[in-house]
Structures are given as C-alpha cells and as structure tokens.
Amino acid sequence: MAVLIILLQITQVLLNVVWWIIVIQAILSWLLAFNVINTYNDTVRQIWVALQKMTEPIYRPIRRVLPDFGALDLSPLVVLLILYILSNIILPQIAMQLYAAPTI
C-alpha cells in the first residue's frame, strides 16, 4: 500500500517537471519568435534543442490529431490540459481509493 502511494507521489513530481519543461519551452519560443533572443548564441540553441527533444515525443501524437492551424501550435496547451487532469483529478482519486481501501 505504501509503495503505491510513493509511486503516485513520484508520478506527481514527474508530471510537475514535465509541466515546467513545457512552460519554459513556450516562453523560450515566444522570446525566439519576437527576436528577444536568438539561436546564434550557442547556449540558447542548446537549451532550445534540448527542450525540443524532450517535448517533441509528447507533442507528436497530439499534432497528428489536431487540425492544422498554420503558425499557431496548440499541442502544448492540450498537453498542459492533460497534465492538469492527470495531476489534479485522476491521481488524487487513485490516492483516495488507496487510502480508503480496507486492509485485511
């Protein structure tokens, strides 16, 4: 029982890390789009490439389903919504059921 709760807590932390990675990538993409920073800087380029490599496997299935909106990419918003549902609705329900489960 305690192991499952620890696994749920680890899952919650991982979901929070993924949420922050997506938020940071979105902010960085806006800064790049408005030319506040550019990819001529090696550090910026490495951070951008690393963030894209981390998030692209998450976005790819959603981009296949979503219609093409041109330059507007809504896949990060959809992923953030899914992460919110997982971390604030589904995981707490599982945790409550684990706490309420009768022990024999």
MOPAC internal coordinates of N, CA, C and O (Angstrom, degrees):
PM7 1SCF
backbone

  N    0.0000 0     0.00 0     0.00 0    0    0    0
  C    1.4483 1     0.00 0     0.00 0    1    0    0
  C    1.5282 1   110.40 1     0.00 0    2    1    0
  O    1.2310 1   120.75 1   132.32 1    3    2    1
  N    1.3226 1   116.18 1   -47.68 1    3    2    1
  C    1.4626 1   120.57 1  -178.70 1    5    3    2
  C    1.5225 1   110.75 1   -66.16 1    6    5    3
  O    1.2310 1   120.43 1   147.28 1    7    6    5
  N    1.3154 1   116.78 1   -32.72 1    7    6    5
  C    1.4661 1   120.32 1   179.60 1    9    7    6
  C    1.5263 1   110.32 1   -65.85 1   10    9    7
  O    1.2310 1   120.54 1   140.24 1   11   10    9
  N    1.3118 1   116.58 1   -39.76 1   11   10    9
  C    1.4673 1   120.05 1   179.07 1   13   11   10
  C    1.5243 1   111.76 1   -65.87 1   14   13   11
  O    1.2310 1   120.65 1   142.13 1   15   14   13
  N    1.3094 1   116.35 1   -37.87 1   15   14   13
  C    1.4639 1   119.87 1   178.31 1   17   15   14
  C    1.5226 1   110.35 1   -67.60 1   18   17   15
  O    1.2310 1   120.57 1   140.50 1   19   18   17
  N    1.3201 1   116.51 1   -39.50 1   19   18   17
  C    1.4701 1   119.97 1   176.18 1   21   19   18
  C    1.5247 1   110.19 1   -63.54 1   22   21   19
  O    1.2310 1   120.05 1   139.52 1   23   22   21
  N    1.3133 1   117.51 1   -40.48 1   23   22   21
  C    1.4711 1   120.55 1   177.04 1   25   23   22
  C    1.5242 1   111.47 1   -63.63 1   26   25   23
  O    1.2310 1   120.05 1   141.66 1   27   26   25
  N    1.3121 1   117.51 1   -38.34 1   27   26   25
  C    1.4631 1   120.71 1   176.38 1   29   27   26
  C    1.5329 1   110.92 1   -64.68 1   30   29   27
  O    1.2310 1   120.41 1   140.24 1   31   30   29
  N    1.3200 1   116.83 1   -39.76 1   31   30   29
  C    1.4618 1   120.02 1   177.90 1   33   31   30
  C    1.5194 1   111.73 1   -66.29 1   34   33   31
  O    1.2310 1   120.26 1   140.29 1   35   34   33
  N    1.3088 1   117.11 1   -39.71 1   35   34   33
  C    1.4703 1   120.77 1   176.45 1   37   35   34
  C    1.5188 1   110.16 1   -64.34 1   38   37   35
  O    1.2310 1   120.53 1   138.56 1   39   38   37
  N    1.3273 1   116.59 1   -41.44 1   39   38   37
  C    1.4620 1   120.75 1   177.23 1   41   39   38
  C    1.5256 1   110.77 1   -61.35 1   42   41   39
  O    1.2310 1   120.46 1   139.00 1   43   42   41
  N    1.3305 1   116.73 1   -41.00 1   43   42   41
  C    1.4642 1   121.05 1   178.23 1   45   43   42
  C    1.5237 1   110.96 1   -61.65 1   46   45   43
  O    1.2310 1   120.17 1   136.98 1   47   46   45
  N    1.3167 1   117.27 1   -43.02 1   47   46   45
  C    1.4741 1   121.20 1   178.58 1   49   47   46
  C    1.5311 1   110.15 1   -63.98 1   50   49   47
  O    1.2310 1   120.20 1   136.21 1   51   50   49
  N    1.3179 1   117.23 1   -43.79 1   51   50   49
  C    1.4695 1   120.40 1   179.28 1   53   51   50
  C    1.5247 1   111.81 1   -63.49 1   54   53   51
  O    1.2310 1   120.24 1   141.09 1   55   54   53
  N    1.3250 1   117.14 1   -38.91 1   55   54   53
  C    1.4591 1   119.93 1   176.70 1   57   55   54
  C    1.5252 1   111.07 1   -64.47 1   58   57   55
  O    1.2310 1   120.28 1   142.54 1   59   58   57
  N    1.3240 1   117.08 1   -37.46 1   59   58   57
  C    1.4635 1   120.27 1   176.73 1   61   59   58
  C    1.5243 1   111.52 1   -66.42 1   62   61   59
  O    1.2310 1   120.25 1   140.98 1   63   62   61
  N    1.3190 1   117.13 1   -39.02 1   63   62   61
  C    1.4727 1   120.58 1   177.77 1   65   63   62
  C    1.5210 1   110.28 1   -63.82 1   66   65   63
  O    1.2310 1   120.20 1   136.25 1   67   66   65
  N    1.3254 1   117.22 1   -43.75 1   67   66   65
  C    1.4681 1   120.59 1   178.40 1   69   67   66
  C    1.5227 1   110.31 1   -63.21 1   70   69   67
  O    1.2310 1   120.21 1   140.28 1   71   70   69
  N    1.3361 1   117.20 1   -39.72 1   71   70   69
  C    1.4683 1   121.10 1   178.07 1   73   71   70
  C    1.5162 1   110.54 1   -58.89 1   74   73   71
  O    1.2310 1   120.36 1   133.46 1   75   74   73
  N    1.3379 1   116.92 1   -46.54 1   75   74   73
  C    1.4631 1   120.29 1  -179.44 1   77   75   74
  C    1.5246 1   111.92 1   -66.73 1   78   77   75
  O    1.2310 1   119.94 1   142.99 1   79   78   77
  N    1.3155 1   117.72 1   -37.01 1   79   78   77
  C    1.4712 1   120.34 1   177.25 1   81   79   78
  C    1.5275 1   110.01 1   -60.94 1   82   81   79
  O    1.2310 1   120.26 1   136.95 1   83   82   81
  N    1.3218 1   117.11 1   -43.05 1   83   82   81
  C    1.4607 1   120.74 1  -179.91 1   85   83   82
  C    1.5184 1   111.15 1   -66.73 1   86   85   83
  O    1.2310 1   120.00 1   138.50 1   87   86   85
  N    1.3211 1   117.60 1   -41.50 1   87   86   85
  C    1.4660 1   120.90 1   178.87 1   89   87   86
  C    1.5262 1   110.57 1   -64.05 1   90   89   87
  O    1.2310 1   120.30 1   135.56 1   91   90   89
  N    1.3221 1   117.03 1   -44.44 1   91   90   89
  C    1.4684 1   120.54 1   178.87 1   93   91   90
  C    1.5191 1   110.50 1   -62.88 1   94   93   91
  O    1.2310 1   120.12 1   138.74 1   95   94   93
  N    1.3381 1   117.37 1   -41.26 1   95   94   93
  C    1.4538 1   119.29 1   178.69 1   97   95   94
  C    1.5232 1   111.32 1   -64.62 1   98   97   95
  O    1.2310 1   119.97 1   140.87 1   99   98   97
  N    1.3232 1   117.67 1   -39.13 1   99   98   97
  C    1.4649 1   120.30 1   179.17 1  101   99   98
  C    1.5319 1   110.74 1   -63.89 1  102  101   99
  O    1.2310 1   120.48 1   135.71 1  103  102  101
  N    1.3208 1   116.69 1   -44.29 1  103  102  101
  C    1.4641 1   119.90 1   178.66 1  105  103  102
  C    1.5210 1   110.59 1   -63.61 1  106  105  103
  O    1.2310 1   120.50 1   136.93 1  107  106  105
  N    1.3347 1   116.64 1   -43.07 1  107  106  105
  C    1.4604 1   119.85 1   179.06 1  109  107  106
  C    1.5274 1   111.44 1   -64.33 1  110  109  107
  O    1.2310 1   120.34 1   143.54 1  111  110  109
  N    1.3292 1   116.96 1   -36.46 1  111  110  109
  C    1.4717 1   118.82 1   179.20 1  113  111  110
  C    1.5252 1   110.77 1   -67.03 1  114  113  111
  O    1.2310 1   119.99 1   143.84 1  115  114  113
  N    1.3465 1   117.63 1   -36.16 1  115  114  113
  C    1.4639 1   119.99 1   176.22 1  117  115  114
  C    1.5225 1   110.91 1   -66.35 1  118  117  115
  O    1.2310 1   120.83 1   138.21 1  119  118  117
  N    1.3325 1   116.02 1   -41.79 1  119  118  117
  C    1.4650 1   119.22 1   178.61 1  121  119  118
  C    1.5249 1   111.24 1   -63.61 1  122  121  119
  O    1.2310 1   120.53 1   143.10 1  123  122  121
  N    1.3169 1   116.59 1   -36.90 1  123  122  121
  C    1.4676 1   120.13 1   176.66 1  125  123  122
  C    1.5253 1   111.21 1   -70.85 1  126  125  123
  O    1.2310 1   120.26 1   139.82 1  127  126  125
  N    1.3276 1   117.11 1   -40.18 1  127  126  125
  C    1.4621 1   120.41 1  -178.22 1  129  127  126
  C    1.5215 1   111.86 1   -65.42 1  130  129  127
  O    1.2310 1   120.24 1   143.19 1  131  130  129
  N    1.3309 1   117.14 1   -36.81 1  131  130  129
  C    1.4570 1   120.49 1  -179.40 1  133  131  130
  C    1.5239 1   112.09 1   -92.95 1  134  133  131
  O    1.2310 1   120.99 1  -169.10 1  135  134  133
  N    1.3276 1   115.72 1    10.90 1  135  134  133
  C    1.4638 1   123.44 1   174.30 1  137  135  134
  C    1.5329 1   112.20 1    58.66 1  138  137  135
  O    1.2310 1   120.22 1  -147.45 1  139  138  137
  N    1.3215 1   117.18 1    32.55 1  139  138  137
  C    1.4618 1   120.91 1   173.07 1  141  139  138
  C    1.5237 1   108.80 1   -74.10 1  142  141  139
  O    1.2310 1   121.23 1   138.71 1  143  142  141
  N    1.3319 1   115.26 1   -41.29 1  143  142  141
  C    1.4612 1   121.53 1   170.94 1  145  143  142
  C    1.5187 1   106.71 1  -126.86 1  146  145  143
  O    1.2310 1   120.45 1   -19.47 1  147  146  145
  N    1.3101 1   116.75 1   160.53 1  147  146  145
  C    1.4584 1   118.91 1   179.32 1  149  147  146
  C    1.5193 1   110.28 1  -134.85 1  150  149  147
  O    1.2310 1   121.11 1   -12.83 1  151  150  149
  N    1.3065 1   115.48 1   167.17 1  151  150  149
  C    1.4558 1   120.85 1  -176.01 1  153  151  150
  C    1.5242 1   112.61 1   -85.83 1  154  153  151
  O    1.2310 1   119.95 1  -172.25 1  155  154  153
  N    1.3143 1   117.70 1     7.75 1  155  154  153
  C    1.4650 1   119.62 1   173.22 1  157  155  154
  C    1.5295 1   110.44 1   -70.77 1  158  157  155
  O    1.2310 1   120.28 1   155.41 1  159  158  157
  N    1.3156 1   117.07 1   -24.59 1  159  158  157
  C    1.4489 1   122.12 1   175.13 1  161  159  158
  C    1.5286 1   107.97 1   -77.14 1  162  161  159
  O    1.2310 1   120.56 1   -53.32 1  163  162  161
  N    1.3344 1   116.54 1   126.68 1  163  162  161
  C    1.4663 1   120.61 1  -176.45 1  165  163  162
  C    1.5228 1   112.49 1   -61.92 1  166  165  163
  O    1.2310 1   120.15 1   140.51 1  167  166  165
  N    1.3143 1   117.33 1   -39.49 1  167  166  165
  C    1.4663 1   120.50 1  -179.47 1  169  167  166
  C    1.5210 1   110.98 1   -64.72 1  170  169  167
  O    1.2310 1   120.35 1   135.26 1  171  170  169
  N    1.3146 1   116.93 1   -44.74 1  171  170  169
  C    1.4692 1   121.02 1   179.00 1  173  171  170
  C    1.5269 1   109.90 1   -62.70 1  174  173  171
  O    1.2310 1   120.57 1   136.35 1  175  174  173
  N    1.3229 1   116.51 1   -43.65 1  175  174  173
  C    1.4639 1   120.20 1  -179.78 1  177  175  174
  C    1.5241 1   111.20 1   -63.36 1  178  177  175
  O    1.2310 1   119.86 1   137.90 1  179  178  177
  N    1.3353 1   117.88 1   -42.10 1  179  178  177
  C    1.4639 1   120.61 1   179.39 1  181  179  178
  C    1.5231 1   111.70 1   -65.17 1  182  181  179
  O    1.2310 1   120.58 1   138.81 1  183  182  181
  N    1.3266 1   116.50 1   -41.19 1  183  182  181
  C    1.4682 1   119.85 1   177.78 1  185  183  182
  C    1.5274 1   109.99 1   -64.25 1  186  185  183
  O    1.2310 1   120.42 1   136.33 1  187  186  185
  N    1.3324 1   116.81 1   -43.67 1  187  186  185
  C    1.4621 1   121.23 1  -179.44 1  189  187  186
  C    1.5284 1   111.36 1   -62.34 1  190  189  187
  O    1.2310 1   120.53 1   134.75 1  191  190  189
  N    1.3254 1   116.60 1   -45.25 1  191  190  189
  C    1.4673 1   120.64 1  -179.70 1  193  191  190
  C    1.5289 1   110.18 1   -65.72 1  194  193  191
  O    1.2310 1   120.08 1   138.71 1  195  194  193
  N    1.3296 1   117.45 1   -41.29 1  195  194  193
  C    1.4678 1   120.58 1   179.19 1  197  195  194
  C    1.5257 1   111.06 1   -63.11 1  198  197  195
  O    1.2310 1   120.58 1   136.40 1  199  198  197
  N    1.3345 1   116.49 1   -43.60 1  199  198  197
  C    1.4608 1   119.55 1   178.97 1  201  199  198
  C    1.5257 1   111.38 1   -64.85 1  202  201  199
  O    1.2310 1   120.60 1   140.92 1  203  202  201
  N    1.3199 1   116.47 1   -39.08 1  203  202  201
  C    1.4727 1   118.84 1   178.67 1  205  203  202
  C    1.5200 1   111.48 1   -66.51 1  206  205  203
  O    1.2310 1   120.25 1   141.06 1  207  206  205
  N    1.3295 1   117.12 1   -38.94 1  207  206  205
  C    1.4601 1   119.63 1   178.45 1  209  207  206
  C    1.5270 1   111.83 1   -66.32 1  210  209  207
  O    1.2310 1   120.38 1   149.35 1  211  210  209
  N    1.3373 1   116.88 1   -30.65 1  211  210  209
  C    1.4646 1   119.88 1   178.61 1  213  211  210
  C    1.5238 1   112.17 1   -77.30 1  214  213  211
  O    1.2310 1   120.08 1   144.53 1  215  214  213
  N    1.3280 1   117.45 1   -35.47 1  215  214  213
  C    1.4585 1   119.70 1  -173.24 1  217  215  214
  C    1.5285 1   114.28 1   -96.41 1  218  217  215
  O    1.2310 1   119.85 1   157.19 1  219  218  217
  N    1.2861 1   117.89 1   -22.81 1  219  218  217
  C    1.4682 1   119.86 1  -176.24 1  221  219  218
  C    1.5270 1   112.93 1   -59.01 1  222  221  219
  O    1.2310 1   118.67 1   138.18 1  223  222  221
  N    1.3439 1   120.14 1   -41.82 1  223  222  221
  C    1.4765 1   118.23 1   177.08 1  225  223  222
  C    1.5258 1   113.14 1   -62.99 1  226  225  223
  O    1.2310 1   120.02 1   154.28 1  227  226  225
  N    1.3191 1   117.57 1   -25.72 1  227  226  225
  C    1.4637 1   120.61 1   178.06 1  229  227  226
  C    1.5228 1   110.19 1   -78.79 1  230  229  227
  O    1.2310 1   120.43 1   140.04 1  231  230  229
  N    1.3349 1   116.79 1   -39.96 1  231  230  229
  C    1.4661 1   121.27 1  -176.52 1  233  231  230
  C    1.5353 1   113.11 1   -75.77 1  234  233  231
  O    1.2310 1   120.18 1   146.79 1  235  234  233
  N    1.3154 1   117.26 1   -33.21 1  235  234  233
  C    1.4712 1   121.19 1  -171.47 1  237  235  234
  C    1.5301 1   113.70 1   -53.60 1  238  237  235
  O    1.2310 1   118.50 1   130.67 1  239  238  237
  N    1.3414 1   120.46 1   -49.33 1  239  238  237
  C    1.4782 1   118.75 1  -179.99 1  241  239  238
  C    1.5293 1   112.75 1   -64.68 1  242  241  239
  O    1.2310 1   120.66 1   147.33 1  243  242  241
  N    1.3212 1   116.34 1   -32.67 1  243  242  241
  C    1.4682 1   119.70 1  -179.80 1  245  243  242
  C    1.5174 1   110.25 1   -72.90 1  246  245  243
  O    1.2310 1   120.07 1   142.28 1  247  246  245
  N    1.3183 1   117.48 1   -37.72 1  247  246  245
  C    1.4673 1   120.63 1   178.22 1  249  247  246
  C    1.5242 1   111.75 1   -65.17 1  250  249  247
  O    1.2310 1   120.36 1   150.90 1  251  250  249
  N    1.3298 1   116.91 1   -29.10 1  251  250  249
  C    1.4720 1   119.52 1   176.97 1  253  251  250
  C    1.5255 1   111.33 1   -66.98 1  254  253  251
  O    1.2310 1   120.67 1   146.88 1  255  254  253
  N    1.3286 1   116.33 1   -33.12 1  255  254  253
  C    1.4571 1   121.24 1  -176.07 1  257  255  254
  C    1.5261 1   111.57 1   -85.80 1  258  257  255
  O    1.2310 1   120.02 1   139.62 1  259  258  257
  N    1.3314 1   117.56 1   -40.38 1  259  258  257
  C    1.4633 1   121.42 1  -177.12 1  261  259  258
  C    1.5288 1   111.21 1   -69.16 1  262  261  259
  O    1.2310 1   119.97 1   -35.20 1  263  262  261
  N    1.3140 1   117.66 1   144.80 1  263  262  261
  C    1.4668 1   119.52 1   173.63 1  265  263  262
  C    1.5322 1   110.37 1   -69.64 1  266  265  263
  O    1.2310 1   120.57 1   -19.87 1  267  266  265
  N    1.3123 1   116.52 1   160.13 1  267  266  265
  C    1.4597 1   121.80 1  -179.44 1  269  267  266
  C    1.5301 1   109.61 1   -77.01 1  270  269  267
  O    1.2310 1   120.91 1   -58.31 1  271  270  269
  N    1.3203 1   115.86 1   121.69 1  271  270  269
  C    1.4571 1   121.46 1   178.18 1  273  271  270
  C    1.5207 1   111.74 1  -106.49 1  274  273  271
  O    1.2310 1   120.24 1  -159.63 1  275  274  273
  N    1.3215 1   117.14 1    20.37 1  275  274  273
  C    1.4590 1   120.51 1  -178.98 1  277  275  274
  C    1.5212 1   110.70 1    75.28 1  278  277  275
  O    1.2310 1   120.55 1    54.24 1  279  278  277
  N    1.3184 1   116.55 1  -125.76 1  279  278  277
  C    1.4598 1   121.02 1  -177.32 1  281  279  278
  C    1.5226 1   112.53 1   -77.98 1  282  281  279
  O    1.2310 1   119.90 1   168.37 1  283  282  281
  N    1.3229 1   117.80 1   -11.63 1  283  282  281
  C    1.4582 1   121.72 1  -178.55 1  285  283  282
  C    1.5264 1   110.00 1   -87.16 1  286  285  283
  O    1.2310 1   120.76 1   -61.27 1  287  286  285
  N    1.3259 1   116.16 1   118.73 1  287  286  285
  C    1.4588 1   121.76 1  -179.67 1  289  287  286
  C    1.5241 1   108.59 1  -106.96 1  290  289  287
  O    1.2310 1   120.58 1   -68.85 1  291  290  289
  N    1.3166 1   116.50 1   111.15 1  291  290  289
  C    1.4596 1   121.13 1  -178.36 1  293  291  290
  C    1.5224 1   113.58 1   -95.19 1  294  293  291
  O    1.2310 1   120.20 1   179.90 1  295  294  293
  N    1.3358 1   117.22 1    -0.10 1  295  294  293
  C    1.4623 1   119.19 1  -177.93 1  297  295  294
  C    1.5293 1   113.13 1   -62.19 1  298  297  295
  O    1.2310 1   117.90 1   142.30 1  299  298  297
  N    1.3510 1   121.61 1   -37.70 1  299  298  297
  C    1.4687 1   118.01 1   175.75 1  301  299  298
  C    1.5263 1   112.94 1   -62.27 1  302  301  299
  O    1.2310 1   120.44 1   143.63 1  303  302  301
  N    1.3122 1   116.76 1   -36.37 1  303  302  301
  C    1.4627 1   120.35 1   178.38 1  305  303  302
  C    1.5291 1   110.57 1   -65.01 1  306  305  303
  O    1.2310 1   120.35 1   138.16 1  307  306  305
  N    1.3152 1   116.94 1   -41.84 1  307  306  305
  C    1.4677 1   121.00 1   178.67 1  309  307  306
  C    1.5264 1   110.05 1   -64.74 1  310  309  307
  O    1.2310 1   120.19 1   137.89 1  311  310  309
  N    1.3346 1   117.24 1   -42.11 1  311  310  309
  C    1.4674 1   120.35 1   179.03 1  313  311  310
  C    1.5265 1   110.45 1   -64.53 1  314  313  311
  O    1.2310 1   119.97 1   138.02 1  315  314  313
  N    1.3320 1   117.66 1   -41.98 1  315  314  313
  C    1.4614 1   120.17 1   178.04 1  317  315  314
  C    1.5275 1   111.06 1   -62.69 1  318  317  315
  O    1.2310 1   120.15 1   142.49 1  319  318  317
  N    1.3140 1   117.32 1   -37.51 1  319  318  317
  C    1.4618 1   121.00 1   177.02 1  321  319  318
  C    1.5263 1   110.72 1   -65.32 1  322  321  319
  O    1.2310 1   120.21 1   137.01 1  323  322  321
  N    1.3111 1   117.21 1   -42.99 1  323  322  321
  C    1.4718 1   121.27 1   177.57 1  325  323  322
  C    1.5253 1   110.43 1   -63.42 1  326  325  323
  O    1.2310 1   120.43 1   137.15 1  327  326  325
  N    1.3324 1   116.79 1   -42.85 1  327  326  325
  C    1.4633 1   120.11 1   178.46 1  329  327  326
  C    1.5231 1   111.20 1   -62.78 1  330  329  327
  O    1.2310 1   120.51 1   140.68 1  331  330  329
  N    1.3294 1   116.63 1   -39.32 1  331  330  329
  C    1.4657 1   120.36 1   177.97 1  333  331  330
  C    1.5258 1   110.58 1   -62.82 1  334  333  331
  O    1.2310 1   120.60 1   134.75 1  335  334  333
  N    1.3115 1   116.47 1   -45.25 1  335  334  333
  C    1.4687 1   120.35 1  -179.94 1  337  335  334
  C    1.5284 1   110.45 1   -62.79 1  338  337  335
  O    1.2310 1   120.68 1   137.27 1  339  338  337
  N    1.3251 1   116.31 1   -42.73 1  339  338  337
  C    1.4590 1   119.29 1   179.66 1  341  339  338
  C    1.5247 1   112.02 1   -64.54 1  342  341  339
  O    1.2310 1   120.54 1   131.77 1  343  342  341
  N    1.3367 1   116.58 1   -48.23 1  343  342  341
  C    1.4606 1   118.68 1  -172.63 1  345  343  342
  C    1.5241 1   113.80 1   -80.29 1  346  345  343
  O    1.2310 1   119.40 1   153.45 1  347  346  345
  N    1.3230 1   118.74 1   -26.55 1  347  346  345
  C    1.4683 1   119.86 1  -175.66 1  349  347  346
  C    1.5172 1   114.80 1  -107.36 1  350  349  347
  O    1.2310 1   120.13 1   167.32 1  351  350  349
  N    1.3173 1   117.35 1   -12.68 1  351  350  349
  C    1.4666 1   119.03 1  -179.08 1  353  351  350
  C    1.5291 1   110.98 1  -120.65 1  354  353  351
  O    1.2310 1   120.41 1   126.10 1  355  354  353
  N    1.3122 1   116.82 1   -53.90 1  355  354  353
  C    1.4676 1   119.71 1  -172.84 1  357  355  354
  C    1.5305 1   112.13 1   -74.91 1  358  357  355
  O    1.2310 1   119.92 1   129.23 1  359  358  357
  N    1.3411 1   117.75 1   -50.77 1  359  358  357
  C    1.4660 1   119.21 1  -178.82 1  361  359  358
  C    1.5320 1   113.13 1   -61.93 1  362  361  359
  O    1.2310 1   118.97 1   137.72 1  363  362  361
  N    1.3392 1   119.58 1   -42.28 1  363  362  361
  C    1.4774 1   117.25 1   176.27 1  365  363  362
  C    1.5301 1   113.31 1   -62.89 1  366  365  363
  O    1.2310 1   120.19 1   145.19 1  367  366  365
  N    1.3276 1   117.24 1   -34.81 1  367  366  365
  C    1.4669 1   119.33 1   177.56 1  369  367  366
  C    1.5245 1   110.83 1   -65.26 1  370  369  367
  O    1.2310 1   120.35 1   138.77 1  371  370  369
  N    1.3197 1   116.93 1   -41.23 1  371  370  369
  C    1.4673 1   120.30 1   177.62 1  373  371  370
  C    1.5265 1   109.76 1   -63.92 1  374  373  371
  O    1.2310 1   120.63 1   137.17 1  375  374  373
  N    1.3308 1   116.40 1   -42.83 1  375  374  373
  C    1.4659 1   120.03 1   179.94 1  377  375  374
  C    1.5235 1   111.02 1   -63.58 1  378  377  375
  O    1.2310 1   119.88 1   138.57 1  379  378  377
  N    1.3218 1   117.83 1   -41.43 1  379  378  377
  C    1.4670 1   120.13 1   178.52 1  381  379  378
  C    1.5185 1   111.01 1   -63.68 1  382  381  379
  O    1.2310 1   119.97 1   141.69 1  383  382  381
  N    1.3097 1   117.67 1   -38.31 1  383  382  381
  C    1.4522 1   120.30 1   179.01 1  385  383  382
  C    1.5229 1   111.03 1   -68.39 1  386  385  383
  O    1.2310 1   120.79 1   146.00 1  387  386  385
  N    1.3416 1   116.09 1   -34.00 1  387  386  385
  C    1.4642 1   118.34 1   177.81 1  389  387  386
  C    1.5258 1   111.23 1   -69.67 1  390  389  387
  O    1.2310 1   120.61 1   141.36 1  391  390  389
  N    1.3402 1   116.45 1   -38.64 1  391  390  389
  C    1.4524 1   119.50 1   178.09 1  393  391  390
  C    1.5241 1   111.55 1   -70.48 1  394  393  391
  O    1.2310 1   119.91 1   146.31 1  395  394  393
  N    1.3171 1   117.78 1   -33.69 1  395  394  393
  C    1.4620 1   121.47 1  -177.41 1  397  395  394
  C    1.5196 1   112.67 1   -84.30 1  398  397  395
  O    1.2310 1   119.95 1   169.66 1  399  398  397
  N    1.3262 1   117.70 1   -10.34 1  399  398  397
  C    1.4547 1   120.29 1  -177.70 1  401  399  398
  C    1.5323 1   110.29 1   -66.38 1  402  401  399
  O    1.2310 1   120.85 1   -47.08 1  403  402  401
  N    1.3175 1   115.98 1   132.92 1  403  402  401
  C    1.4722 1   118.17 1  -179.72 1  405  403  402
  C    1.5301 1   110.63 1   -70.80 1  406  405  403
  O    1.2310 1   121.01 1   -41.90 1  407  406  405
  N    1.3023 1   115.67 1   138.10 1  407  406  405
  C    1.4494 1   119.90 1   177.61 1  409  407  406
  C    1.5186 1   108.79 1   -99.15 1  410  409  407
  O    1.2310 1   121.18 1   -45.36 1  411  410  409
  N    1.2969 1   115.35 1   134.64 1  411  410  409
  C    1.4786 1   120.06 1  -177.45 1  413  411  410
  C    1.5015 1   109.19 1  -111.66 1  414  413  411
  O    1.2310 1   120.10 1   180.00 1  415  414  413

